[in-house]
């Protein structure tokens, strides 16, 4: 996921993520999704929360809307940081409600 964003004050960031979805089974399809997100990250505290909204199946139909949340920890020094988070995005796929659990590790740069 690539997620450029903009700080809104000291506590809140708005981000727009572009996610690639790789088919995990034979016959699976490559796809993209957009994820508008809001991050609540108090200064001087390594824990943050993220509200996630997703528009999935941009290349294949039907388009599915999803929403969820994540919590994570992060550290930074000089604008470069590391983070780890776990999130959940419930969604309805082909009429069946499923819970998608995600884990992410990454690097970020603040400028």
C-alpha angles and dihedrals in degrees: 000000000000112000120178113187149172129234116237104197121316098306109038134061127184114209137179113208127199110204129190116215113203120200108253097195137045107287092021116144134228111242143165134226135190119223120193105195140181119207124201106201117165113212117257092014118104094210124085140172129221130200110207130199117182136196105195136187095037092161098035127041147275100051110222126202119213138173135192147133142250138198125204150159127236142174130197140184123187093352095306116105147169125222142181126192144166123213142176127216115184114200143162114245119185090340093309120111112226135178115225114202115198134188123195136187120183155141126248138189125209120201 
